[in-house]
């Protein structure tokens, strides 16, 4: 059953190259978006750790 659906989809996309290009672009967009979001998350975690360390090392009343 799944093989038949897959072959129908493939044959349909062979007849419509524009639809195939749209599917490929959408998949690439999702991949890039996932990468960017993971990079933003890691950057936020590094910033939070840096700020936490900065506050922990800050001593009131001392100026440097």
N, CA, C and O atoms as a DFTB+ gen file, in Angstrom:
256 C
 N C O
     1  1       0.822      -1.191       0.000
     2  2       0.000       0.000       0.000
     3  2       0.870       1.261       0.000
     4  3       0.653       2.175      -0.796
     5  1       1.865       1.299       0.908
     6  2       2.735       2.462       0.990
     7  2       3.582       2.575      -0.287
     8  3       3.844       3.678      -0.767
     9  1       4.002       1.437      -0.826
    10  2       4.800       1.455      -2.054
    11  2       3.995       2.043      -3.204
    12  3       4.527       2.790      -4.025
    13  1       2.727       1.706      -3.258
    14  2       1.871       2.227      -4.338
    15  2       1.700       3.746      -4.193
    16  3       1.774       4.481      -5.178
    17  1       1.476       4.200      -2.975
    18  2       1.336       5.643      -2.750
    19  2       2.632       6.357      -3.114
    20  3       2.608       7.401      -3.765
    21  1       3.757       5.797      -2.697
    22  2       5.047       6.417      -3.003
    23  2       5.287       6.475      -4.506
    24  3       5.736       7.499      -5.020
    25  1       4.994       5.397      -5.209
    26  2       5.201       5.409      -6.663
    27  2       4.242       6.371      -7.349
    28  3       4.615       7.005      -8.335
    29  1       3.014       6.494      -6.850
    30  2       2.070       7.466      -7.412
    31  2       2.567       8.898      -7.202
    32  3       2.465       9.736      -8.098
    33  1       3.099       9.165      -6.023
    34  2       3.621      10.504      -5.740
    35  2       4.808      10.811      -6.637
    36  3       4.900      11.907      -7.191
    37  1       5.715       9.858      -6.787
    38  2       6.897      10.066      -7.621
    39  2       6.500      10.281      -9.074
    40  3       7.026      11.179      -9.732
    41  1       5.588       9.478      -9.576
    42  2       5.169       9.653     -10.972
    43  2       4.439      10.981     -11.165
    44  3       4.564      11.613     -12.214
    45  1       3.689      11.398     -10.170
    46  2       3.001      12.682     -10.256
    47  2       4.000      13.839     -10.267
    48  3       3.825      14.807     -11.007
    49  1       5.034      13.739      -9.455
    50  2       6.043      14.795      -9.405
    51  2       6.902      14.817     -10.667
    52  3       7.439      15.865     -11.024
    53  1       7.041      13.679     -11.347
    54  2       7.779      13.657     -12.613
    55  2       7.050      14.488     -13.659
    56  3       7.682      15.133     -14.496
    57  1       5.739      14.473     -13.611
    58  2       4.943      15.226     -14.582
    59  2       4.903      16.712     -14.262
    60  3       4.598      17.524     -15.136
    61  1       5.203      17.076     -13.030
    62  2       5.118      18.482     -12.604
    63  2       6.425      18.904     -11.942
    64  3       6.534      18.859     -10.716
    65  1       7.401      19.305     -12.715
    66  2       8.702      19.663     -12.129
    67  2       8.629      20.895     -11.222
    68  3       9.426      21.026     -10.293
    69  1       7.682      21.796     -11.485
    70  2       7.542      22.966     -10.622
    71  2       7.109      22.560      -9.212
    72  3       7.584      23.122      -8.225
    73  1       6.212      21.587      -9.125
    74  2       5.781      21.091      -7.812
    75  2       6.946      20.418      -7.085
    76  3       7.101      20.568      -5.873
    77  1       7.758      19.679      -7.834
    78  2       8.933      19.037      -7.236
    79  2       9.910      20.087      -6.717
    80  3      10.461      19.941      -5.626
    81  1      10.123      21.140      -7.495
    82  2      11.022      22.212      -7.056
    83  2      10.480      22.878      -5.795
    84  3      11.250      23.218      -4.897
    85  1       9.182      23.066      -5.719
    86  2       8.579      23.676      -4.536
    87  2       8.767      22.794      -3.304
    88  3       9.042      23.300      -2.215
    89  1       8.623      21.495      -3.466
    90  2       8.833      20.568      -2.346
    91  2      10.285      20.625      -1.880
    92  3      10.558      20.656      -0.680
    93  1      11.205      20.638      -2.829
    94  2      12.633      20.687      -2.475
    95  2      12.962      21.986      -1.740
    96  3      13.678      21.969      -0.738
    97  1      12.443      23.110      -2.234
    98  2      12.702      24.402      -1.590
    99  2      12.117      24.416      -0.180
   100  3      12.750      24.930       0.742
   101  1      10.933      23.865      -0.001
   102  2      10.323      23.827       1.333
   103  2      11.145      22.984       2.302
   104  3      11.326      23.371       3.456
   105  1      11.638      21.851       1.850
   106  2      12.464      20.996       2.709
   107  2      13.755      21.721       3.088
   108  3      14.181      21.676       4.242
   109  1      14.376      22.390       2.114
   110  2      15.592      23.148       2.415
   111  2      15.309      24.288       3.384
   112  3      16.113      24.556       4.276
   113  1      14.174      24.961       3.218
   114  2      13.800      26.033       4.133
   115  2      13.644      25.508       5.556
   116  3      14.112      26.136       6.506
   117  1      12.991      24.364       5.704
   118  2      12.820      23.786       7.045
   119  2      14.158      23.400       7.657
   120  3      14.367      23.585       8.856
   121  1      15.063      22.866       6.850
   122  2      16.375      22.478       7.363
   123  2      17.163      23.698       7.824
   124  3      17.759      23.680       8.901
   125  1      17.171      24.754       7.018
   126  2      17.903      25.971       7.385
   127  2      17.286      26.619       8.621
   128  3      18.006      27.089       9.501
   129  1      15.970      26.644       8.687
   130  2      15.294      27.224       9.846
   131  2      15.644      26.456      11.116
   132  3      15.891      27.062      12.159
   133  1      15.666      25.143      11.038
   134  2      16.038      24.333      12.202
   135  2      17.464      24.641      12.656
   136  3      17.730      24.755      13.852
   137  1      18.370      24.773      11.702
   138  2      19.767      25.076      12.038
   139  2      19.878      26.444      12.705
   140  3      20.563      26.593      13.717
   141  1      19.205      27.436      12.138
   142  2      19.277      28.791      12.690
   143  2      18.702      28.821      14.106
   144  3      19.280      29.438      15.000
   145  1      17.570      28.158      14.308
   146  2      16.961      28.155      15.641
   147  2      17.845      27.454      16.666
   148  3      17.918      27.886      17.817
   149  1      18.514      26.381      16.261
   150  2      19.412      25.715      17.213
   151  2      20.614      26.603      17.528
   152  3      21.096      26.612      18.661
   153  1      21.099      27.349      16.535
   154  2      22.213      28.270      16.784
   155  2      21.800      29.388      17.727
   156  3      22.564      29.766      18.615
   157  1      20.601      29.916      17.540
   158  2      20.108      30.972      18.416
   159  2      19.960      30.448      19.844
   160  3      20.278      31.150      20.804
   161  1      19.483      29.226      19.979
   162  2      19.319      28.629      21.308
   163  2      20.676      28.480      22.004
   164  3      20.816      28.817      23.180
   165  1      21.668      27.974      21.273
   166  2      22.997      27.808      21.858
   167  2      23.606      29.149      22.239
   168  3      24.256      29.268      23.277
   169  1      23.397      30.149      21.409
   170  2      23.922      31.478      21.707
   171  2      23.276      32.041      22.971
   172  3      23.957      32.647      23.798
   173  1      21.990      31.848      23.122
   174  2      21.296      32.311      24.325
   175  2      21.787      31.604      25.567
   176  3      21.931      32.220      26.623
   177  1      22.047      30.310      25.448
   178  2      22.555      29.555      26.596
   179  2      23.946      30.058      27.002
   180  3      24.243      30.186      28.190
   181  1      24.796      30.340      26.002
   182  2      26.133      30.870      26.313
   183  2      26.031      32.235      26.973
   184  3      26.757      32.517      27.926
   185  1      25.135      33.090      26.477
   186  2      24.956      34.424      27.050
   187  2      24.454      34.320      28.489
   188  3      24.933      35.034      29.370
   189  1      23.489      33.429      28.722
   190  2      22.966      33.264      30.081
   191  2      24.048      32.787      31.037
   192  3      24.129      33.259      32.170
   193  1      24.881      31.851      30.586
   194  2      25.964      31.365      31.445
   195  2      26.963      32.479      31.735
   196  3      27.431      32.620      32.864
   197  1      27.288      33.271      30.712
   198  2      28.222      34.369      30.901
   199  2      27.670      35.395      31.889
   200  3      28.394      35.865      32.767
   201  1      26.402      35.739      31.749
   202  2      25.798      36.703      32.676
   203  2      25.718      36.154      34.091
   204  3      25.928      36.893      35.052
   205  1      25.419      34.873      34.231
   206  2      25.371      34.245      35.549
   207  2      26.749      34.289      36.207
   208  3      26.865      34.606      37.390
   209  1      27.786      33.973      35.442
   210  2      29.151      34.027      35.974
   211  2      29.539      35.460      36.331
   212  3      30.201      35.696      37.342
   213  1      29.129      36.404      35.507
   214  2      29.447      37.802      35.769
   215  2      28.799      38.287      37.060
   216  3      29.435      38.968      37.864
   217  1      27.544      37.937      37.251
   218  2      26.844      38.344      38.477
   219  2      27.443      37.651      39.699
   220  3      27.551      38.252      40.768
   221  1      27.835      36.377      39.536
   222  2      28.421      35.648      40.674
   223  2      29.755      36.252      41.090
   224  3      30.112      36.201      42.267
   225  1      30.494      36.819      40.149
   226  2      31.807      37.392      40.460
   227  2      31.752      38.870      40.809
   228  3      32.765      39.470      41.171
   229  1      30.590      39.442      40.703
   230  2      30.434      40.868      41.003
   231  2      30.360      41.063      42.520
   232  3      29.591      40.392      43.208
   233  1      31.175      41.997      43.029
   234  2      31.178      42.277      44.454
   235  2      30.700      43.705      44.658
   236  3      31.309      44.637      44.132
   237  1      29.644      43.892      45.395
   238  2      29.123      45.256      45.595
   239  2      30.136      46.132      46.321
   240  3      30.834      45.671      47.224
   241  1      30.211      47.380      45.924
   242  2      31.076      48.340      46.590
   243  2      32.470      48.417      46.026
   244  3      33.203      49.353      46.343
   245  1      32.861      47.481      45.213
   246  2      34.205      47.491      44.620
   247  2      34.120      48.039      43.218
   248  3      33.218      47.694      42.455
   249  1      35.068      48.900      42.882
   250  2      35.133      49.438      41.517
   251  2      36.457      49.008      40.914
   252  3      37.499      48.996      41.570
   253  1      36.375      48.661      39.663
   254  2      37.615      48.274      38.987
   255  2      37.841      49.156      37.787
   256  3      38.834      48.992      37.078
